[in-house]
Amino acid sequence: MKFAAIADIHGNCTALEAVLKDMASLGVSEVVNLGDHVSGPLEARRTADLLMQRNFPSIRGNHDRWVVRDDLARMTGSDVIARKQLGKQHLDWLSALPSTLTYRDEVFLCHGTPQRDTRYWLEMVTEDAVVMATPVEEVEREAAGISASLILCGHTHIPRSVRLRDGRMVVNPGSVGCPAYDDVNPVRHIMQTGTPDASYAILEKTPAGWSTTFRQVPYDNLAMAELARKNGRDKWAEALATGWICQT
């Protein structure tokens, strides 16, 4: 079995197109999608149209839940920008997505953790805002009860793989469309990859176990940075242009 995993596109259709082209060049046709499809100051409608056309096995992320809310006042700025681009067909599609999914009887898909789409899994943030790898004991605690040999998650936008002590693998493919962001939970912190490239992963089951290949794909990120800036989202623009967010 060989397939690709994508996550956290966040409305960046140009990055998504580059990733799909890269997959095609490698002969990878099967894809799973781990959520947060459209939220962002970019091209939500075009992204949703492409994803609906491709019909990949997909789950919803936390921003997918939030962007379909009826109350715009409860949404963040990027969710509002995305929501205003979407039609009923897009909202119906997002609303119908499951929170978790088992793919081909062997791979478990979730967005944050199996229990919560807003919780970091393979990373943790300390009280003084340091981002570090989650200890394996805590990763295993979240994976309790999941029999799948491969578990996929997203949400943090950081490509990472962790092999649990029983042999199961947990993999975050990184973000297709948003290489850095800041958040206030549990404390104000920054998640950043240091590259503006679009990230995804290729997973292959071998006789020795699951093999993970992380791919970072260049695309016209500066055009997307300019679009974010025009839509009033300067931190998004900085992240898309550089892969970093200034901490001052």
N, C-alpha and C positions, 0 to 999 in steps of 0.2 A: 504494500500500500504506500502510495506517495501522493501528497497533496500539499497545498499551500494554505497558510492561515493569515488572515488580515484582520486588523482591528483599528478602531479609533480613526476613521477616515475624516470625520468632522467636516464634511462638506467640501473637502479638497478634491474635486473631481479630476483636476490636472494631475495630481499625485497618483490618484487611483488609476487613471489611464496608463501612466508610466509603469506602475506596478503590474498591471495586467499584460502590458506589452512585454515586460521582462519575463513574466511567467511563461508566456507563449513562446518566447525565444528559447526557453529551457525545456519546453515540451510538457509543462505542468498544466493540466486542464481542470483538475478538481480543486475547489476552493471552499473554505469555510470562513465565516465572517462573524467576529466577536462583539459587534455592537459599537454604539456611538457613531452612527452613520452620517448624520447630516448637520449636527449642531456646530455652528461657526459662522464667521462673517464672510463666507466665500460663496460657494455655488451649491446650495442645498438641493434645489430642484433638479439640477443636472445630475448630481450625485445619486439622488433617489431614483431618478429615471433609469440610470445605468444599472444600479443594483437590482431594481425590479425586473429589468430586462434579463439580467444574467441569472437571477433566481438562485443564488448560492444558498446553501444551508446557513441560516443566520439567526442570531439571537439579538435581543435588545440590550442596550446599555442604559446607564442612568440618565444620560442626556436624551436618549430616545424616549424615555418615560416622561421627562420634563417637557420636551418640545411639543408633545401632543396635549398638554394641559389646555383647558379652556381659558384659564385666567392668565392673560399675558403679564399681569402685574407681578406674578410669582416667578417669572422667568428671568434668567440673566440676560445681559445684552446680546450675547452670541446666540442664545436660544431664540430670542425674539427675532433677530435678523433671519435666522433659518426658517422659523415658523411662517414669517410673512411671505416666503418664497414657495411654500408648499401648498399643494391642493388637497382636496379631500382624499383622492386616491393614495397620495403619499402618507397622509395621516392614518388612513385605514391600514395600510401596509405596516407601518411602524407599530400601531396598536396591536396588531395580530401576532407580532413576533414573540416567541417564548423567551423566558428569562434564562433558561438553560436548555441544553440539547445534547443528545448522544448521537454521534456521527458514526455510521457503519459499525455499530455495536461495540466499538473499541475506544472511541475518543469522546471525552466529556468536554463540553463547551460551556464556559461561563464568562461573565464580563469582569467583575471584580473578584469575588470569591464565590463558591457555590451557594452561599447563604445570602450574600449582600452585594449588590452591584456597585456600591459606593465605597467598599472597603479595599484598601491595598492588600495584596497578598505576598508577592515576592520582594517587596520593599516595605520599609517602615520609616516613620518620621519620629525622631526623638523630640523631647520637650524643648531643646534648643535648636530645632529646625534642621537637624542633620539627617539627610536621607541615607539609609544604609540597607544592606540585604537583611531580609527577615531570617532569623534563626530557623534551621531546618525543623526543629521541634514544633514551632508555631505553624510553619507551612504544612507539616503533616497533620496537625490538629484540624486545620481547615479542610483537609482532604479526607477526613475520616468518613467511612461509609461509601466512598466512590471506588468501584472496582475497576474502572477503566485503567488501562496501562499508560495512557497519555491523557493529560488534562491540560486544556488550553484556557488562558485567561488574558484579559487586556487591562484597560483602565488607567494604568500608571504611565503608559506610553514608552516604557523602558524595555528594550529587548533583553530577555533573560531566560535561562533555563536552569531548573533545579531537579536533580535526581534524588528522589526520596530514598530512604534507607531500605525500603522493601522493593526497590527497582522501578516504581512508577516515576514518570516524568511529568513535571509541571512546566509549561512553556508560555511565555508572553512574547508574541511576535513583534512588539513595538507598535508604533503608530504610523499608519500610512500618511496621515495628513497634518499632524500637529506635533512637532518635535520637542516642544517645550511649553510649559504653562506654570502659572502660580495658583496656589489654593490657600485657604485659611483653615482647613481642617486636617489634622487635629490642632495644628498651629500654622501660622503663615509660613509657607515653604515654597520652594521652586523645584520642579521636576524638569530635567533637560538632558538631551542626548548629546549635545555638542556638535551635531551635524544637521543641516537642513534637509538631508535626503529623506525620501520615503522609505519606511521600514516595513518588512514583512518576513515571514519565515516559511521554509519548506521542511516538511516533516516526512520521513521515510521509515517504514518499519523494515528492519533488517534481521537476520538470524541472531545477531548479538543484542538487538533491542532497537529503540527508537533513535534515529539520527536527526539532528536539528541543524539546519543551515540558515543563518540569518542573512538577509539580503538588504542592502541599502542602495536605493535607486535614485540617481540624480534626475531632476526634472526642472521645469521653469518655475522654481520656487520664488524668484523675485517678482514675477507677475502676480503670484498669489499674495505675496507680502504687500504689494502695492494695492491690491484689491482690499485686503484687510485694513490698510491705512485709510483708504477712501471711505470705508464703512465705519471709521471712527474707533478701530481696535488696534491701538499702537503696540501693545504688548504682543498681540498676535502677529503683527507685522514684523516685529523684532525676532520673534521665535521662528517664523517662516523664513526670514532672510538669513539667519545665522545658526539656528539650533540652540541658541542661548537666550536667556532673559537677564538683563542687567539687574543686579541686586541692590543698586543704590536708589 
